[in-house]
Structure formats: C-alpha cells, structure tokens
Amino acid sequence: MEDLLNVQNLTKRFGSVIANDGVNLDIRKGEIHCLFGENGAGKSTLSSCLYGYYKADSGEIRFKGEVVELSSPADALRLGIGMVHQHFVLVSNFTVLENIIVGSADVGLLLRKADARRRVLGLCRDCGIDIDLDREIWQLSVGEQQWVEILKALYFGAELLILDEPTAVLTPQQSDQLFVILDGMRKRGLSIVLISHKLREVMQSDRVTILRKGKVVATVDTANTTAEAITALMVGHKVTKNVRDNSVTPAGEILSVEKVSAVGEWGEDVLKDVTFTVAANEVLGLAGVAGNGQKELFEVLMGVRALQSGGFSLEGSPVTAPTSRQILDSGVGFIPDDRFLEGLIPEFGTAEN
C-alpha cells in the first residue's frame, strides 16, 4: 500500500516546551491510522502542523511524494487535507448546506448552489449520513454537527481526513455509525488520521502510532498487537488493573419527574409525559438517538427551558417555575453536551469559569 503522507523529523516548540520532538510518521492511502497517547503527548500539535495551523520549526512533510509547505489551513485544503477539530468551526445561523459550501469558489449563483446541493446529497448517500441540509446549525445536536464537519471536509476534496477525538461528543450508537462511515471512506481510498484516547477505537484502526512526551514510541499494526501492549507503550510500563467491588444500594428518592412535557423552538412537542425517578447512590442512564428529547429534558430540569405541563421535585420538595439559579442552589450540577459553547466562557480563565 503506497504512502499518501510522510513526515520526517518534525519538531515543534512553544517557547521552551518541545511539543513534537523529531516525529516520523507515514500515512498510507486507504487506511485508518490512529494517533494515541496521554494528554500532552503531542497528538493535537502534530495534527495542527499537518493541517497548517502551526508551522513546524524543523522537519519535512511530503504529500503524494512531493515536499510541501503548510503555512495555513488553506494550503492543506488545496492539497486535499481536511481536519475536524474537537471544537467545531460552524456558523450557527447558517444552514447545513451553507456551512458545508461556505468559502467555496462555486457558490456565487443559485444554479451553482443547486449543483452544490446535489454534490452534498451524493456525499451523504456515499457516507451513509442522514441529515437535513436546510436545518440551521443551532437546531442540530452536537453529534449531528460532527457529520456536517465531515461533509464539509469531503466537499472540499479531502483525500486525507484528520479527526481530533471525534467520539468525545457522540453517543455510543453515533460512535458505531462513525466507524461504519470511516470504513466506507477507507474502502473508497480515503486516508483517515484518528486521534483518540479510547482503546476500543484504537483497535478498530489499521495502524496506530503511539506518542509519549512529544516523541514517537512506536507504530504498529493493530491486527498484530493487543490493547494491553499499546497501553504499555503509551505509559512506558505494563499497566495492571486493580478492580474493587464498590457496589452500593440505592437509598431515598432524590429526583422525581412526573409527566413532564415541553415544546421546541418552533412549537413542536419535544417532551411528552416524561416520568422517572432517581434514587440516591444511583446512576441512571437515558438512552436514545440524538434529537429525541434528551437535551430538552436536561434544559427543563435546569430551568433553561419552560415546562408546558407536569413537574418535578428534588428530595421531596416540588420545584415550581424553576430558574437555573434555584436549581444550582439546590445542589444540582449540569455539564451540557456542548461544553465549549454552553458550559464555558472562553474569554474567562479557569478559576473564573
């Protein structure tokens, strides 16, 4: 199998910190190649160098056998290198189609936009992605926004697609769907670089490159290794698991939700007579494909979305006309699915957040 991308002795520094130290890497045509390592190992920095966000201090990058200079993402896109970041780069009040084709040279006329729609629908069919091209981004779940980013990269002709921890915001079902999509891309000759912390995903790749403290430790065929061996390479020693039985017995009722109903932004029913209870010492899972009311339910419970009917109580005390402050003061915490957009103020520091 021929190489699509070769990296030789790539080094990237930030002041006195060496994020990538003499990295060698080759990506073959039609493979899923995983970059694996602990936080701070240099995975995202390396990917950013390959996409032109950062310029390497030294080393050489070859794409299709030619030495290339990647000074910006525009350089990477022209070559056929696309990237989907952990934090999506989408315009919230644009439609799916508009986000995919924005920046393209062929969207000046309505006729060309119609042609673009046909191209994108073809990509959706090829990839097995089911998404409404006329919905605006703010109406989509985080998982659906992931599909938009992938379609955008493919629309611009990516032959090498870099995915930075793509399953961090996906449900297990969506993660499985993602790997079905990636497998289809691989079979059509596309190359995928996948950054992941999850061993299950690593083992679904063709090869894995392990980084530690900015250096490449090894590149191995996943078919010829084990998850335990990869973990040992990542941390530098064999990892033993000490498993303890910490099972507990559920105690008194903490949360009681009774026939909760709510509507969406367009007046459509998003919750209908939802009823359940949560006990102390209990982990309750809510299952469902994205877009079936999970997000709206949490918004109701946190006082962000208005109740249409029904109600809920905390530790036996009914909560009427809840506000976010009232809920927070009651001892309830909430981590939204889009941590960056809804859970943080990027301009504030860690302590302020």
N, C-alpha and C positions, 0 to 999 in steps of 0.2 A: 504494500500500500504506500503510495507516494506521499511525501510531506507537503502540506499546504503552507505551514508556518514554521520557521526556525528562529530560535533566539539563542544567541551566543554571548556568554559572559556579560549579561545585562546587570548593571549596578545603578541603583537609585538611592540618593541620600536626601535627607531632610535635616540640614544642619549637621550635627554630629551623629545623628541616627542613620544607620545603614538599613534601609527598608528591604532592599533587594541586593544581594551580595554575590555577584558573578553567576547569575542564574542562567542555566542552559535548559532549553525546552524545545520540543518539536511536537507539532500537532499534525496528525495525518488527515488526509482527505477522507471524509465519511466516517469519522469516529466521534464518540463522546469521550472527552478527556477531562477528568476531574482534577482540580487543584484542591489539595487537602492539607490542613494544618490548623494549629491553635490560633486564637486571636492574636494578631500582631506578627504572624509568621511571614507576612508579605504577599498574601494572595491577591488582595484587592489592589495593592500598589502595582503588582505585576500586570494585572488586567488593565489598570488605568494607563500603564505605559503602552500596552498593546493597542489600546483604543485612542491614544493620542491625548488623553487628559494630562498626563505627565510626560515629560521628555526625559528619557534615561540619561544619566550622566556619562555612561560609557556602555559599550557593547554594541551588538549588531542584531538587527531584525531583518529577516528575509521572508518575503511573501511570494509564493509561487516561484521561488528560486532567485528573485531579484531583491537586492538590498533596498530597503525603503526607509524614508524619514517620516516619522509620525509626529507632527508638531501640533496637531489638533484632531478632534473627532471627525472634522470634515475630511482630513487626509485619510483616515481609516475607512470612512464610508465610501469614499471614491474607490478605494481598493477592494471593498467588499467585506469589511469587518464591521459587524454591528455589536452593540452591547446593551443589555438590560440591567439597570442598576437596582440596588435594593430600594432606593427611593426613586419612584417613577418620575419621569420628566414629561408630564402631560398637562394640557390646558383644560381646566376643569369645566369651563362653559363651552368648549368645543365638542362636537360630536365625535364618535369613534372614528368615522371616516375622515373627518377634518384633522384629527390628531395624527392619523396614520400618514396622510399625504402632505401635511404642513411642511414647508421647506423644500418640497419637490419642485422641479422646474416645469412640470407639466400640468399645473393646476390653475392656469390663468383663465381658462374658458369653461363654461358649463359643460360643453361637449367633452372636454378633457376630464372634467370631474366625473362625468358619467363613465368614461373609459376607466378611470381610476377605480370607481366602484366595482366594475366588472373584474378588474385585476384583483382587488381585495377579496371579493367573494370567491374567486378562484383559489386564492391563498387559504381562505377559511375552509374550503372543501378539501384541499390537499392536506391541511394540517388537522382536520377534524375539530375545528374551533367553531362553536355555535355562539354568535354574538350579534346583536342588533347594531348595525352600523350607524343608525340615526339617533341612538341614545347619547346623551351628554355624559361626560366622564364622571361628573359628580353623582350621577344616578347609578353608577356601577359599584359592585363590591371590589375590594382590593384584589381578589383573585381574578376577576374579570379584567381589571386594569392591566394585570400581568399579560393576558392574552393580547391586549392592544399593543403593548410594548414589543412583544414578539412579532406581531404582524407588521408593525412599523419597520422593524429591522429587516424583515424579509422583503417588504415592499421596496426598500432602497437597495435591494440586491445583495444582501449579506450572504457570503459563502462561508464565513466563519462567524458564529454567534457566541458571544460571551455572556453567560448568565451568572450574576453575582447573588448567590444564595436565593435562588428563585422560589424555593418552597417555604421560606420563612413566613410568608403571609398566606399560604394556601392550606385548605383543609386536606386531610388525608386523601379524600376522593379526588380533589383537584391535583394533588401531587402525583397520584397514579395516572391521571389524564395527561399531565405534563410529560411524563416519561413515555407515554404512548405517542404523543406528538413528537418528542425528540427522537424516538426510534424511527418514526416515519421520515423525519428530516435526514437522519443518518443514512437511511436506505436510499434517499434521493441524492446522496453525495455531499450533503452539507456537513461541516465540521462544527462541533459544539464544545466549548470550554465551560465547564460547570464548576463553580465554587460552592462547596458545601461543607457543613460540619456533621452531616448525618451519614453514618456508616452504611445504612441501608441504601442510600442514594449512591454513595461511592461505589458500592458493589454492583450497581446497575450500569456503570460506565465501562468502556473498553479498556482504558488505561487510567492510572492515577499517578500524579506527581505529588510527592509529599514534601512540604516546605517546613523548615524549622529555623527560627531566628534569621529569616531572610535568605536562607540557603536551601538549595535543592538537596534533599537527603537521598531520594531515590525516585525512579519512575518504573512502575511495574504493571504487568498485565493483570487485571483484576481476576481473570479466569484462572490464573496460576498462583493466587495468594489467598489469604483469609483476612477477615475483618480484624482479628486479633493481631496479625502480623503488621497490618497497616497502622493500627493504633500504636504498636510498639515503636514503629519508625517515626511516628508523629511526635511522641513524647520522649523518645530516646531510651526507653526501657520497657520491659514487659509489664503490662497492667493486670493486676489481679482484682477481681470484684469481691467485695465483702458485702453480702446481701443479708439484711436483717429483716425479720418479720415485725413491722410496725403497725399491724392491723389494729383498728380501733372500732368501737361500737358507736354507731350514730346516737346522739343524745337528743335534746329537745329541739323543737322546731325553731329555725332561725328566720326563714323567709317563707311566706305563704302567698302564692299568686292565684287569684280567683277570677276566672272568666275575663281576662284582660283582652280588650280589643283596641286597635289603633288604626289610623289611616296614614297613607304615604303622602308625598309632596303633591301628588295630583288627585288626592281624594280617594285613591283606591284602597281597598282593605289590605293591610299588611299583617295584622294580627286579628284572630277571631277566636274569642272564648278560650284563651290560653290559661291552663290551670296546672300548677305543680307546687310542690313544697321542697324545701331544702332543710336538712337537719344539721345540727352542729356535728363536727367531726366527719363531715361527708363531702365527697367530691361528686357533683352532679354534672354529667355531660349532656350537652344539647347537640343533637346530630341533625344534619340536613344540608342539602346542596345550597351553595351561596345564592342569596336572593329570596330565601323562603321565610324571612322574618326574624332571623337571629339577631341581626344588628338592631332592628327596630325594637325588639323586646328589651335589649340591654339599654337602649336610649330611654324607653319608658321607665325602666327601673331606676335609672339615674336622673330622672326629671328633665331630660333633654327633649323628649317627645311627649306630647299631650295624650292622656288617656281618653278614649272615646267612651268606654264603659268598663265595668269591672274595677278591680282594685287589688292592692297587696298590702301585707303587713310585715313589719320587722320585729322579731321577738315578741309577737303577740300584739303589737301596737299598730293600728291601722294608719296607713300613710295616705293622706288626702291632699290633692293638688300638690304633688311633690315638686320641690325645687332641687337643683343639684347641690346647693349648699346644705339643705336639710338632709339629704341622703348621705353626703360626705360626713356631716357631723354625727350621723347615726352609726358611723363606723364601717361604711361600705366603700370599697375602693373599686376602681374601674380602669382597665387597660384596653383602649379601643383597638380595633383591628388595624387601623392606620395610625401607628404610634407617632409618626413624624408630623402628620397633618393635624391630627385631632388630640394627641396626647402631650405634645411638647410645644414650647415657644422657642424656635431655633435661635432667635436673637439673644435669648437669656442663657446664662451659664447653668451648670449642673445644679448648684446649690439653689439658685432662684427657681428653676423648674421643680 
